[in-house]
Amino acid sequence: MFDDLKGKSVVVTGGVTGIGGAASLAFAAAGARVFAQYLGGGPEREALERAGVATLKLDLTEEGAPQRLVDAALAKHGRIDVLVNNAGSLVARVPVTDLDDAFIDKVFDLNCRQLIHCCRIAATLMKEQGSGTIINVTSIAARNGSSPGGSVYAGAKAFVSAFSKTLAKELVGHGIRVNCVSPGTIHTAFHDRFSDEAKREAARKSIPMQRLGLAEDCAGTFLYLASDKASGYVTGQVIEVNGGQLMP
């Protein structure tokens, strides 16, 4: 179905576990050459490597790390056709009255700053190539807000959405499309860490499909947005993947 992805070079940040891991596997199954950045994930990484996915352990918030990621991907595959910026986290639930600069910086460095630099570096390469696709992962929290304690994360994801739309306008003349995937409540380690069972169950009941999403539920949207054949006239969009939890 996405045969034009065969042989394409795809970089996925946060690409070993959860949504990113599912995306990496889906791209590999479609015949793409996948390079996945990660920080954690033992068994998952081994499964991806068996599927032919190259991996690199790297903290993207370290100075110069986005450039090191791109350099490593280029050394492996020679070019970057698709960049998926999936790395990010809520970090912790902190009430607004307890926020401090160190925590704010940590959330923005992880969800925004490194993403900006990954986009900047990849866009430079893609402009030289005359084509490319950037897919940034935002969140339902960007539109609906997070549950208590997630205010900075929700704001960071709203930034990702607005930044991506602006980037789409800036890069479209260079043959580069920029879009977002916006997951709803997807049952991954993220929600095991930041949401207890009662909160997950309340979310489930609010979803018309009456179930939490799976990481694999998001994978097809990444393939669609990466495929010029399927979505060549789509740019600047935020695609909601949430079982009907949000219908904007």
Sequence and secondary structure as in RCSB ss.txt:
>XXXX:A:sequence
MFDDLKGKSVVVTGGVTGIGGAASLAFAAAGARVFAQYLGGGPEREALERAGVATLKLDLTEEGAPQRLVDAALA
KHGRIDVLVNNAGSLVARVPVTDLDDAFIDKVFDLNCRQLIHCCRIAATLMKEQGSGTIINVTSIAARNGSSPGG
SVYAGAKAFVSAFSKTLAKELVGHGIRVNCVSPGTIHTAFHDRFSDEAKREAARKSIPMQRLGLAEDCAGTFLYL
ASDKASGYVTGQVIEVNGGQLMP
>XXXX:A:secstr
  GGGTT EEEEET SSHHHHHHHHHHHHTT EEEEEESS HHHHHHHHHTT EEEE  TTSTTHHHHHHHHHHH
HHS  SEEEE          GGG  HHHHHHHHIIIIIHHHHHHHHHHHHHHHHT EEEEEE  THHHH  STT 
HHHHHHHHHHHHHHHHHHHHHGGGTEEEEEEEE SB SHHHHHHS HHHHHHHHHHSTTSS B HHHHHHHHHHH
H HHHHTT  S EEEESTTS   
